[in-house]
Amino acid sequence: MKPAAKQPDKVLPEGWCLVPLSELLEFRNGANADKRAYGRGIPFINVLDVLTHSHIRADQIVGRVALPRSAIESFGVRRGDLVFNRTSETQGEVGLAAVYDDDLAVVFGGFVIRGRPKTAALDARYSGYGLRAPAVRAQVIARGQGAIRANVGQADLRQVLAPLPPLVEQRAIGEALRDVDALVHTLSQLIAKKRDLKQAAMQRLLSGRSRLPGFRGAWSAARLGDLGPFSKGRGIRRDEVRAEGYPCVRYGEIYTHHTDHVRQFFSFVSADIAMGSRRLRPGDLLFAGSGETAEEIGKCVAVLDDVEAYAGGDIVILSPRGHDSRFLGYLMNHRSIALQKANFGQGDAVVHISASNLARIHLRLPDVIEQRAIAQVLWDMDTEILAIEERLEKTRALKQGMMQALLTGRVRLAQPAAV
């Protein structure tokens, strides 16, 4: 027996009403095509598009499918249509709603349900936010079924009750949230542009193809093993990690939490565990000793701060002498070095790289003064990117707060008309 859906709070803001989706939308399941039809033809909205976007534009749709004209007409999506994902790997994501916010002809796939508005009572822009509100999501999630994958159908969605503000308030809410979304999009694009500029600068400066003003001397050839001694981290098990204590770096975090340098720590261990681990020193370079692919093997981060911290197992540590570790943190992930690490990687399912193989990597190095100058340029670019990323996170948090306030009526942008 299907569990009863949780109903939204019956105490609604003044002027709001509770409307079943069956009165607002006409539902239809999406198109199924032969597997040979995919990869060409008309754009089609699939589950990932719905999961990723609350408001879908045509240029965000990656999938293509070749369909006859009759099918395109039957399964077309118009501006203002809602789409819901029928299936999801998690209960919390099943039946998410998104609105199509474009005019280019597109269709929707078989794991998606289209909801075409039956009345003018639902503002299109608002719907992409309002049908993701907690009061709506709780009902949809409660109706999801399936042990391995969660599923919902048209009958489930028809019974969902949507708290609906007056149309003028819907439009005001939609406009306010759209403005915040526009800022999120602008900041995201700016971050992508700044990252591209940094990558271009790294390719030029770390290879010596471009020189900073005032530097002309030839770069010297070396092997990585010439820079200093290697050592190894010592095992820190997952169940030994704490929320506080002595900071540590585990090899998996080199891939997931750090880029070029250790700027903060995400794991901590007790004093007893720290005593059995390898203490890090300022300037140490940490290489991930194993990974899933040869292309990522040996990713490196540099430890810059003088703090008592420790290295977990499967980390190869190089302690360079007479060189700038901030510069080396960038250089060790340069394409010319990554290709050599990939060639030295060993294994199939899991790829490993040893200190002896890392020591064989060929380098071209400027003198330490130029190393510091190059590192400063790249560091300043990183600092700018991090500042924009911080602003982006604050803007996303602002949006979440606005949605909580506006989609529950706790904050009103348009007051109900006096009787």
C-alpha angles and dihedrals in degrees: 000000000000114000117249113260118245109250122222120252107284091215098090128183114265111282095017123116136197111238128181113233088235087073094048105039141038108216131215134169119238134256124280117203138181111275089244090064095065124094096042139053130037123006112261129197113233135181094275092056090055093046092049103043135040089193114035123207123193093243090059093059111097102176124091131191133182110229134165117256092255091056092047089055093047096045100033121132120219130198107281096026116131122225125198128192109239095201139031140171090236131045091228094063101044118117097011114170129226131173124223106238103184143070102227113112111259136157133213129239132241096262091056131079120212120216111197114195113250095190140024091247093100120066110221098223093044092049093067088059102030096054089054092054116124093248090058097039093053090058095047094047091049089056094049115112137191138087098228101020127020117235138185131185139202092269090056094050094047090062096051113112115220121202101228126196121205113284094253090054092046089056092048091050092047092050093048094050092042090057091054091046089052090055090048089051093048093050092046091052091047091052091050091050093048091049091051090050091050092050090051091049091049092051091052102038100039092050095046092239087123123034128202116242113282098023119108109140121118119261118242127234119235143153121242090243089062091066098069146302126313126224137166137244119238127235122281111181121218091244090055094060116104136190090243140017129073112359118242141178119226119200095245090056090061086068099038109030110025135059119193093319139037103246097163140001127246102183134051137189137198123261091257093056092043091056090061095046134080112264115226124231129206108273097027116143114218119206122191103239095204139026145159097260137029090235093064100035117125097017106180137214128181124226108221108165125080098236131133101258136146140219123231126218126292091038119121111208126205118191104199123204126208095006136097109256093199088061092044091052088063096039095052090064095044114123093248090057095040091056091054092048089051091053091051094047116112130202138043114233090029120021120214134191126194133211090247091057093044088053090061094061113120119230139183111210135187120214116282094260092058090043089059093046093051091046091052093053092051092041091055090052090050091049091054091049092049091051091053091046090053090051089049092053091049090050091051090050089049090053092051090050091048091050091051090051101039101038092052096044092242087127117034124207094181121033119221115259115262115253 
